[in-house]
Structure formats: structure tokens, C-alpha cells
């Protein structure tokens, strides 16, 4: 695993990650276009969760090309990539269970969001954030949960609206798990560190 993570830190691979995340981020914001059209302007920043997470990571890997670290963005990236990556996988699997079928886009979303969650963790040895960066990322993430489930700004999965309270509860715990992973993979004294 260590050799694989070392390989991820090489410029050609980082450049590929920049391209993948650029196109994924653009498509993600496009996917949210209908919901954003109905969203009050003061909630815009909190609605497109997954593309904003991949935007954080895009900024991180773009900085890596220049051998720079952006600790606050790294903390936001690892937490939100894992949270919204796994969240989207769970939501699409729930749609499959409730409906008995899933369109091809649903399977594409499962694969792409699972990859999104994993990439944030794979690059953890290259992050250099501290506890206060993670605290800010935690506040952002938990605040986003409040915006989503108190003000109704969560992504729309119409067939699952009957389960919105349970989904909100699951999302809160997924946020806490994601914050813990940021601590475990980066801040913990024995966490692996690699140089760019």
C-alpha cells in the first residue's frame, strides 16, 4: 500500500487526478442545476455537496503539483469527500432497494462517489493539516447538515422523502465518522507521512 501511495504523489498521477476531479466537479455542479434554480441565493454554497467536496480536492491536488500544502482545504477535502462520497453510495443503494431498480446513472453515481470517498483517504499521507483546521472542517460539515435537514436543502431523492428523518440521522453520524477519519489518517501521531 505504501508504494501505491508513493506513486499517487508523482506529478503525472497528480495531474490525472486534477483532470478527473475537474470534470467530476463540473458535472456535479451541472447535476445540481435544477435544485439550484429553486434554491434561495443565501443557501447556494450549501446545496451542491459532492461537487463542492471534489472542488476542495481539486484545489488540493492542483497545489500538490506546485509542491504546496493548503491545510484548511485539505481538512475540508478529506472530511467532505468521504462523507458525501459514502452518502451518495448509500442513497443510491436505498433507491435501488425501495424501487427495485436503478437507472444507469445511479450505478455511475455509486462508482464515482465511492471513488471520491477513497481518493480523499488515499492522499492522506500528503496532507499537513492540524487540529484547528479539522475543527473548522467539522463546523462546516455539521453546519451543512443543519442547512440540509433543518432548512430542507439536502439533495433531492424523491422516492426517499418518506425516510428523511432517518436519512438526516444517518448523515449526522456519517459526518462524525468522516471527521474522525480526518483525525485518524492525518493528525494522529502515528499516521503515515509522505513528501510530495
C-alpha positions, 0 to 999 in steps of 0.5 A: 500500500505504501508504494501505491501511495508513493506513486499517487504523489508523482506529478503525472498521477497528480495531474490525472487526478486534477483532470478527473476531479475537474470534470467530476466537479463540473458535472456535479455542479451541472447535476445540481442545476435544477435544485439550484434554480429553486434554491434561495441565493443565501443557501447556494454554497450549501446545496451542491455537496459532492461537487463542492467536496471534489472542488476542495480536492481539486484545489488540493491536488492542483497545489500538490503539483506546485509542491504546496500544502493548503491545510484548511482545504485539505481538512475540508477535502478529506472530511467532505469527500468521504462523507458525501462520497459514502452518502451518495453510495448509500442513497443510491443503494436505498433507491435501488432497494425501495424501487427495485431498480436503478437507472444507469446513472445511479450505478455511475453515481455509486462508482464515482462517489465511492471513488471520491470517498477513497481518493480523499483517504488515499492522499492522506499521507500528503496532507499537513493539516492540524487540529484547528483546521479539522475543527473548522472542517467539522463546523462546516460539515455539521453546519451543512447538515443543519442547512440540509435537514433543518432548512430542507436543502439536502439533495433531492431523492424523491422516492426517499422523502418518506425516510428523511428523518432517518436519512438526516440521522444517518448523515449526522453520524456519517459526518462524525465518522468522516471527521474522525477519519480526518483525525485518524489518517492525518493528525494522529501521531502515528499516521503515515507521512509522505513528501510530495 
